[in-house]
Amino acid sequence: MKLKIAMIGVGLIGGSLALCFKGKPGVTVMGYAHLDELKDKYIASGVVDDATLSLEEAVEDADFIFLCVPVGLLESYFEKLSKLPLKKGCIITDVGSTKASIAACAEHVRLTDAYFIGGHPMAGSERAGVDAASAVLFENAYYVLTPSEHVPEEAYSRLSELLAYTRAQIVRVEPLLHDDIVGAISHLPHVIAVALVNQVREYNESNPLYKMLAAGGFRDITRIASSDAIVWRDILLSNRDVLLGLLKDWNSQMTAFTDMLEHKNGEGIEEAFRQAREFRSILPERRKGMISPLFDLYTDVQDAPGMIGKIATELGANDINLSNLEIIENRVDVPGIMRLSFRQEEDMERAKTLLDSLGYQVWI
């Protein structure tokens, strides 16, 4: 059986999905580009079988249409698709971080020959664009689908079966519940990280010691504050109602801490940390999620010329892809170490085995 898959948007997510599908039996992947140079780039990179500047040509006779555009553009593309002739039984899905608004748009438009099933692959990368696309991006990640009650099970099954090529774990969730959960575990942390960095930035304007000493841990816990501003503007506005509720709850948490500090309530502070530690300890480790992970190793290094190059050379000689490294000179809990960051867990595990064999003291 032949399948045509149209990718509307061939960046990190769209390109990675295309790589998962391309070359599979009977599958043709067509990419849509809004610029001629992008069309040529998609074809030259081998991510898609073909590409076009015509949206109508891209979706003509398509069995699946993936809307891989920013959240802020989803509804406009959905409106365009609703006015084009689509193959009967075609499934339209998206990859946006919010689901309720696009689900409401789909209900409003009421497609005649096609079905819409909201989708959200919960995996990402600090890199962007088709150059960062990877066929293993979604492997072991959760892939949320949010079909409405009007979508037949046969259509849901067809999409689930296609997504098996991604090797992600499919999870079925109501759109509103999805936005509640993702708002709490991803959108709110981004807001908090940005607010925290900006708070320290303002302190630094009167005393540059803040910037100088904000190494290691502070950079770690605020890494997501460097996310794309336009992308996150659209996501937060799309999930505005949920976030307003979450921020009220967050303010209540901060008020509770303020009260404990004002009243020198040491037992209350201990209990708050204990409860947080217990819950965090049962969270799944190392599964891909909304906030793209880096897999870190730590090792002691001597303060001697050539040590950094020696370790980096050993990793390179063994074809281990190192994403980043940092010498942490002032760290409260583990002083004087080198941190090695990897985008793939497999690279981290291989690096640990290698460095152990070379006599380095390594820990995760």
HUTAWO-V829346 format. One record per backbone hydrogen bond with DSSP energy under -1.0 kcal/mol. NH is the residue of the N-H (numbers start at 1). CO is the residue of the C=O. E is the energy in kcal/mol with one decimal. If there is no record, write none. Layout:
nh->(NH	NH)
co->(CO	CO)
e->(E	E)
This chain:
nh->(3	5	6	7	8	9	15	16	17	18	19	20	21	22	24	27	28	30	31	32	33	39	40	41	42	43	44	45	46	47	49	50	52	58	59	60	62	63	64	65	66	67	68	68	73	74	77	78	79	80	81	82	83	84	89	90	91	92	93	95	103	104	105	106	107	108	109	110	115	117	120	122	123	132	133	137	140	141	143	144	145	146	151	156	157	158	159	160	161	162	163	165	166	167	169	171	173	178	179	180	181	182	183	184	185	186	187	188	190	191	192	193	194	195	196	197	198	199	200	201	202	203	204	206	210	212	213	215	218	220	221	223	225	226	227	232	233	234	235	236	237	238	239	240	243	244	245	246	247	248	249	250	251	252	253	254	255	256	257	258	259	260	261	262	263	264	265	266	269	270	271	272	273	274	275	276	277	278	279	280	281	282	283	295	297	298	299	300	304	307	310	311	312	313	314	315	316	317	318	319	320	323	324	326	328	337	338	339	340	341	342	348	349	350	351	352	353	354	355	356	357	358	359	360	363)
co->(26	28	64	30	66	7	11	12	13	14	15	16	17	18	21	24	3	5	50	7	52	35	36	37	38	39	40	41	43	42	29	29	31	54	55	56	59	4	4	91	6	93	8	66	70	71	73	74	75	76	77	78	80	81	113	87	63	115	65	67	99	100	101	102	103	104	105	106	90	92	144	142	121	129	130	134	167	138	169	120	171	118	148	152	153	154	155	156	157	158	159	162	163	164	141	143	145	174	175	176	177	178	179	180	181	182	182	183	186	187	188	189	190	191	192	193	194	195	196	197	198	199	200	203	207	208	209	213	215	216	217	220	222	223	224	228	229	230	231	232	233	234	235	237	239	240	241	242	243	244	245	246	247	248	249	250	251	252	253	254	255	256	257	258	259	261	260	264	265	266	267	268	269	270	271	272	273	274	275	276	277	279	280	342	340	363	338	361	302	304	306	307	308	309	310	311	312	313	314	316	315	341	341	339	337	328	299	326	297	324	295	344	345	346	347	348	349	350	351	352	353	354	356	355	298)
e->(-3.1	-3.0	-2.9	-3.3	-3.0	-1.1	-2.0	-1.6	-2.6	-2.5	-2.1	-1.6	-1.7	-3.2	-2.0	-2.3	-2.6	-3.0	-2.9	-2.5	-2.5	-2.0	-2.2	-1.8	-2.9	-1.9	-2.8	-2.3	-1.1	-1.2	-1.9	-1.5	-2.2	-2.1	-2.0	-1.1	-2.2	-2.4	-1.7	-2.8	-3.0	-3.2	-2.5	-1.1	-2.2	-1.0	-2.0	-2.5	-2.4	-1.9	-2.6	-2.0	-1.2	-1.8	-3.5	-2.3	-2.2	-3.6	-2.9	-1.2	-2.2	-2.3	-1.9	-2.2	-2.1	-2.0	-2.5	-2.3	-2.7	-2.6	-2.4	-2.9	-2.0	-1.6	-1.4	-1.3	-2.5	-2.5	-2.9	-2.4	-2.8	-2.7	-1.5	-1.8	-2.8	-2.0	-2.1	-2.5	-2.7	-2.0	-2.6	-1.8	-1.8	-1.2	-3.3	-2.3	-2.3	-2.8	-2.2	-2.1	-2.6	-3.0	-1.9	-1.6	-2.4	-2.0	-2.0	-3.3	-1.7	-1.9	-2.7	-2.6	-2.3	-2.6	-2.7	-2.5	-2.5	-2.0	-2.2	-2.7	-2.0	-1.7	-2.5	-1.3	-1.7	-1.9	-2.5	-1.9	-1.3	-2.1	-2.5	-1.3	-2.0	-1.6	-1.5	-2.2	-2.0	-2.0	-2.0	-2.4	-2.1	-2.1	-1.7	-1.2	-2.4	-2.4	-1.5	-2.3	-2.8	-1.4	-1.9	-2.6	-2.6	-1.7	-1.9	-2.4	-2.5	-2.1	-1.9	-2.6	-2.5	-2.3	-2.4	-2.7	-2.0	-1.2	-3.4	-1.7	-1.8	-2.6	-2.5	-2.1	-2.3	-2.8	-2.8	-2.1	-2.7	-2.5	-2.2	-2.8	-2.0	-1.1	-1.3	-3.4	-2.4	-2.9	-2.0	-1.0	-2.2	-1.5	-2.2	-2.0	-2.5	-2.6	-2.0	-2.2	-2.5	-2.8	-1.0	-1.9	-2.5	-2.4	-1.7	-2.2	-2.8	-1.8	-3.1	-3.5	-2.6	-3.3	-2.0	-1.7	-2.6	-2.4	-2.5	-2.3	-2.2	-2.5	-3.0	-2.6	-2.0	-1.3	-1.5	-2.4	-2.5)
